[in-house]
Amino acid sequence: MIICDTSTIAKFYVFELESAAVRDRLDAEDAVCVSELVRVEIMGVFHRRLRDGKWSRDEFLNVAGQFAADDIRGYWTWMPLDNTIVEAAAKTFTTLPSSVFLRASDCIHLVTAIHHNFAAIFTHDTHQTVAAATLGLEPVAIPA
């Protein structure tokens, strides 16, 4: 069982150098956990490709449909985004060193992992990698 952020899930659906390795690794896991925040963020990733002209409307709808189908078949194990997570994420910033760049949504992913006792988080985001280590999580990027 692993937990992933949106940057890793995006590579599952959007062709990038690491995509095949990400699909293989996630397929080999008994459970792939993700914050409920991924539902919104991944659609934002897909929509950006549409907005930037990298996907047609049909390609966008096809990938969004595949994500929905994967969800229905239980591929993703959803970690709740509840008040406990939101409060812990907000408090994280009060002790975070001033030198660490951490976006609010990335903080939610990291706090979700910590709250559910994961030692590592799968991420391909540079800023989140640094922040994860600062918060005591091992950041893991799946190489190509």
N, C-alpha and C positions, 0 to 999 in steps of 0.2 A: 504494500500500500504506500502510495506517494501522494504528495500534494503539489499542485502546479499553479502558477499564476497565469494571467492572460497571455503573456508573451510566449509562453510555451504552448498553450492551447492554440494560439494563432498559427504557429508553425505546423500544427496538425492539419489545418485546413487551407492555409495559404502557402503556396509553393515557395520555399526558400531553401537555401543550401542544406540546412539541418532537417528539413521536413521528413525525409524517409527515415532517418535515425530516430526522430521524435515519435513517429508513428510506430516504429518497431518497439521502442522502449515502452511506450504507453500500452500497446497491445499486449506486452508481456506481463504487465502488472495485474494483480488480482483486483485492485481497486485504484482508480485515479480520482483523488479528491480535489475539489475546487471550491472556492468561495462562491456564494450565490452572485457576487459582484461580477463574475465572469459572464453571466447571462447578458448583462448590459454591455460590458466592455467588448466582448467578442463581436457583438452586433455593430458596435462602433468601429471596430477594425474592418469588418466586412464593408460597412457603409463608406468608410474612407477610400477603400479600393474602388468602389463605385464612383464616388465623388471625384477621385483623381483620374478617372478614365481607364483604370487598369482592368476593370471588370465591366461587362455589360450588365444591364438590369437582369437578364436571364441568368448570367453567371452568379450574380449576387444572390438571387432568389434560390438558385440551385444549392449554393454553399450554405445559405441560411437554413434551407430545408434539410440538408444533410446534418447540420448541427442539431436541429430539432429531432430528427430521426434517431441520432445517436443518444440524445437525452431520453427519448421515449423508451429505447431499448435498454436503458440503464448503464450506458457506458460511463457516465459521469456520476460520481458520488458527491452530492451537494452538501457543503458545510454551511450552516445557517449564518446569515448576516443579521444578527439580532443586536439588541441594545447593549449587551455585554461586550460584543466585539467593537461596536462603535465607540463606547466609552473607553475601552482599553486602548483603542487606536488614538483617540484624542489625547489621552494621558501620556502616550508614548512620546509625543512631541515635547512634553515638559522635561524629559530627561535625556532627550536625544542630543548628542554633541552638535554644536552649531556648524561644524564642518561637514555634517552628513546631509546630503540632498535626498529628501524623501517626499514623494508626492502622497497626498492623502489616500488615494486609491491603492497605491503600493503598500502603504502602512496597513490597510485593511487586510490585504493578502498575508502580510507577515504576521500580524496579530492573530489572524485565523489559524495559521500554522502553529504558532506558539500555544494558543488556547487549546488546540486539539493534540498537543504533545508530540508534534513532529519535530525531529531533530534537523531536518533539511527541507528546503523548498526548491522545486525545479523552476528556474527562471532564466530568461535570456535577456533580461533588462540590466544594463550596466549599473544604473543608479540603485536598483533594488538589490543587486548583488552586494554592493558595499553596505547598504543599510541592513541587509539580512545578517551579514557577519557581525555588524555592530550590535545587533539585538540577540546574538548568540545562536543564530540559525546557520546551518551550512548551505550556502547557495550552490545549486548544481545546474550546470548547463550541459545539455546533451550535445556532444560534438557531432559534426557531419560524418 
